[in-house]
Amino acid sequence: MMMRYCCMKPLDRNIVAHSYGTVDPEITWEIITDDIPVLKQYCSTIIASA
């Protein structure tokens, strides 16, 4: 599983922030189910080691 840079590529962020009608539900679901849990674990590891 590859994690996107900061969960979202800059282009993805622009689509979400500025083009509400063009958000792809499938990509959004992939971010929610695949990327965010990986990011959460990564952040937890960093916080625990601080």
Number of C-alpha atoms within 10 A of each C-alpha: 6 7 14 14 10 10 17 16 10 11 9 14 12 12 14 16 10 10 10 10 8 9 14 12 9 9 11 15 11 11 17 12 11 16 20 17 14 17 16 11 11 12 12 12 11 10 9 8 7 6
